[in-house]
Amino acid sequence: MTLHEILKLFPEIECYFKEDNSSYTHKDQNNLHDLSFTQITDLIHAQKDHLSFLTNENYISNLTSTEAGAVFITPRIYASLKDLTLGPKLLLVAKEATGICAIINQKLNPLIHAWDGISSQAYIHPTAQIDPSVKIFPFVFVGPGSKIAQGCVLYPGVYIGQNVTLEENCIVYANVSIQDHCVIKAGCVLDPGCVIGGDGFGYALYKGTLEKIPQTGNVILSNNVTIGSNTSINRGTFQSTSIGPGSKIDSLVQIAHNVSIGKNCLLAAQVGIAGSTTLGDHVTMAGQSGAIGHLNIKSQTTILAKSGATKDIGPGFFSGFPARDHRLWLKTEAWISRQIKNNKKDPS
């Protein structure tokens, strides 16, 4: 991929060039020689035909010794480097440098699925509708009435129940289970071992015995959702458990029945969300955080690691158990630490 191609895709990039042992000066792209790059990697391992990036100030020292042909940085970091005389000849400055690098990396490393057509070792029910462009590896099961649209890829061990819909360009990796009536919209990626549409955890007590409440709903994944390995999303009791467009869910996450998640949410590993809780848009839940059932987590809320929401919260940053405003949590922890320090007795 060439420099001019990158600048055409991302016109917001500002280019700063320096000669040997001089400071960086702004350069119009028309005054830059075109360069070609083969990959993006970290500053330490980058070579002359590589792009690299610096978005964390902790790694500024690596900039002076990198051999990268060009380095992406943020405006804030560039402001501290104007007098730097060592380092790469070309800096590419952009507010969303990390996102730009991600897109370039996608183009430099396109996905290759080592299979063509539909394997004779897969079972496809006669009533299933499969687009001719679909790639189906051996040992896949596709149930009655299911529809698989163009560009989808199903890896070995995938189970597709009855009346499931997969829209265009979905990738379903090995040993994924998609249960009956679930809808997977265009561009979704399901990593190995995840379960979409498993039974919700619903029981009712009758004369001392726990009776199963049938879970007759489904799961709907909107466009461009990613589900991590071994994550479980339970079907709704009567209606749908839904994940909004663009949301990304890490591995080992549990999402219970009737949960509704908005668009562009981020859920890190080991998050747990109990039944019928609603997340707005752009909600982030860090690792091992959770929410009890029937809550409303408002848009633009971040729940920090190991925190637990026990009431409606947001927007803003929340931490601790029960989760509360992060600044209040910090003050509370500091106050507790002072009490322990001022107490002559051993707190243990």
N, C-alpha and C positions, 0 to 999 in steps of 0.2 A: 504494500500500500504506500502510495507516495505522499509527500508532504502537501502538495497542491490538492490532492484528493481529500485529504483530511481538512484542509482549510476551506474547501468548497462545501463539505458536509457541515462544518461547524464554523461559520463566519464570525462568531463571537470571540474566537481565539485571538489573542494579541501575541505577536512574535517579538522576542527580544534576543538580539544576536550580539556576540562579542568576538573581537579578535583576540589573539593570544595576549594574556596579561593585561587586558583592558576591561573596562566596565561594560555592562550590558546597555545597549541602545535599542530603541524601538525600530522595527523594520516592517515596511509594507511587504505583503506576500509577493508582489510583483518584482521586488528587488532581492528575493531569496532564490538561491539555486534549489532546484527540486531535488529532494532526497527520497530514498526508498527504504522502507522499514519492513522487516520480516516478522517481528513479534514485539510484544510488550512484556517486560519483566522488571524485577526490582533493581534498584540502583547498583547494588553490589555486583550482580551477575550480568548486567547489561553490556552489550558490545556495540560497535559503531553502527551497525545496521538495526539496532533495537531502539524502541521507545521505552521511556521509563516515566516514573511519576514521583512526586513528593507532595503529599498532602498532610503530613504529620510532622510538626516541628521537631520531634524527637530524633528525626533521621536527617536533619540538615547537614550534619558532618559528612554523611555519605555522598553529598552532592559534589564535593570538591574532588573526589577521587573516581567518580563514575566515568565509564567510557561510553555511555549512552550517546546516540546521535542527537537526541532531543529529549527534553524532560518536561512533562506537564507539571505545573504548580498552580496554586491558588493565588489570587491577587494579594491576600494578606501575607503569605509567605514571601512572595516576590518583593514586597515592600521592605522586608528586612534583608534583602540580598542585593540591593542596587549597587553597593560598592564592592561586591564580590569579584575578585579577579581570577579565581580558580573555578573550575567547574566546566560543564558542557558548553559548547558554543551556542546552542540554541535552546531557549526556554519558551515553552508554549503556555501562556497564562490564561486561565479560564476559571470563572467562579465555580462551575460544576465540573472540575477537572476529573474527578473520580468517575462520574457518569459518562463523560466523553471517552475515557479510557476503557470503560466496560463495553461501550458500543464498538469501538475500534477493535477490541479484543475478540468480540463476536465475529467481526468480519474477517479477521486474520485466522480465526480458528472455527470455521463452520462445522456444524455437527455432521458426522458421517455415520450412517447406519449400515452395518455390514450385512445387508440382506435386501433382496428384491422380490417382489411378488408375495404370494400367499403360500406358505408351506403346506405341503400335503400332509404333514404331521400335526397340523392344527385342526381343531374341530370347529366348524362353522355350521350353525343350525340352518337348515334350508330356508327358513323364513327371515334370516338376518340379511340386511342390505349392506353390502361392502363396496365402496368405491374402488374401481380398478387400480387406482394409484396407491392404495393402502399397502404398507409392508407389514406382514404378519409372520413372525418367527415360529419355529416349531413349538408344539405343546401349549398353544394358546386355545382357550375355550371362549366361543362367542355364542351366547344363548339366543333363544327365539325372539324375533321381533326387534332385535337390536340394530342400530344404524351407525355405521362407521363412515365418516365423510372423508373427502380427499385429503391426501397428505398425512394421514395419521400413521403412526408406527406403534406396533404392539410387540413387546419383547417376550422371550420365553416365560411360560408360567403365568401369564396374565389370565385372569378370569373376568369375563364380562357376562353379567347376568341377563335376565330377560328384559326386553324393552328399554335397554340403555341407549342413550344418544351420545355419541362422540362427534362433535363438530370438527371443522377443518383444522389440520396441522397440530393435532394433539400427539404428545409423546408419552407412552405408557410403558415404563420400564419393568424389569423382571419381577414377577410374583406380586404384582398389584392385583387387588380384588375390587371390582366395581359392582356393587349389588344392584338388584332389580330397580328399574325405573329412574335411575340416577341420570342427570344431565351434565355433561362435561362440555363446556362451550369452547370456542375456537382458541387455539394457541396455548392450551394448558399443558403443563408438564407434571407427571406423577412419578416420583422417584420410587426406587425398589421397595416393595413390601408394604406400601401404604394401603389402607382399607377405606374405601369410600362407600358409605351407605350401610355400614354394619348396624345391628340393632341398637337402638337407644336403651339406656339403663333405666327401665321403667317397671316398677312392681307396685302392687297394692295389697295391703293386708286384709285377708278375709278369714275369720275364724282361726286366727293363729298361723295361717299359712300365707306366704308371699306368692301372690298370683301375678303371672306375667301380663303386662299391658302390651298388646301387639303394637308394633311400631310400623304404621302403614304409610308414612310419608316417604320422602326421598332426600337426596342431596343435590343441590345445584351449584356447580362451580362456574362462575362467570368467566369472561374472556381473560386469557393471559394470567391465570392463577398457577402458582407453583406449590406443590405439596411435597414435603420432604419424606425421607425414608422412614418407614414404620410409624407414620402418623395415622391416627384414626379419626375419622369424621363420621359421626353417627347420623343415621337417618332421622327425620322428624317423626314425632308421634303420630300426627295427623297430616301436617303440611310439610314444608321443606326446611331443612337446614341449609343455609345459603352462605356462600363466600363471594364477596364482591370483586369486581374487575381489578386486575393488577395486584391483588394481595399475594403475599409470599409467606408461606408457612414452613418452618424448619422441621427437622426430624424429631420424632418422639413427642409429638404434640397430641393432646386429647381434646377434641371439640365435641361436646355432648349434643343431644337431640334438641332441635328447635333453635339453636344458636343462629344469629344473623350477624355477619361480619361485613363491614363496608368496603369501600374501594381503597386500594393501595395501603392496606394494613400490613404490618410486619410482626410475626409471632416467632420468637426464638425457641430453641430446643427446650422441651419439658414444660412448656406452658400448658395449663389446664383450664378449660372454660366450662363451667357447669351449665346445665340445661336452661334454655330460654333467655340467655343473656344476649344483649345486643351491643355490638361495637360499631361506632360511627366510622367515618372515613379517616384515613391517615392515623390510625391508632397503632402504637408500638407497645408490645409486651415483651420485656426482656426475659432472659433465661430463668426457668423455674418460677415465674410469676403465675398468678392465677386469679380467677374471679368466681365467686359463688353464683348460684343461679338467679335468674329473673332480675338482672341488673341492666342499667343503661350506662355504658361507657361512652362518653361524648367524643365527637371528632376532635382530632389534634390532641389526644391524650397519650402520654407515655407512662407506663407502669414499669418501674425499675426492677432489677433482678431480685428474685426471692420475695417479692412483695405480694400481698393478697388483698384484692378489692372485696369489701364486704358490704358496700353500699354504692349507689350511683355516684360517679366521680367524673371530673373533667370540665373543661380542658386543662392542660398543664402537665406538670411532672409530679408523680406520686410514688411514694416508697414506704417500706415498712409493713408491719401487720398489726392492726388493720391499715391498709394503705391510706396515707394522708399526704397533704402537700409536702413536697420534698424539702422545702426550706424549714417547715415546721418539724419534720422528722430529724433533720440535721441539728436543729436547736435542742430538740428533746434529747438526742443522743449525747450532745455536748454537755447538757445539764446533768444527765445521769453520770457521765464520766467525772464531772467535777465533784458530785456528791460522794462518789466512791473514793476519789483522791483525797478529799477533805476528811473522810472518815478514817480514823486511825486504825480501826479494826480491819482485819483481813476480810474482804468481801466474800472470799470463798468459804 
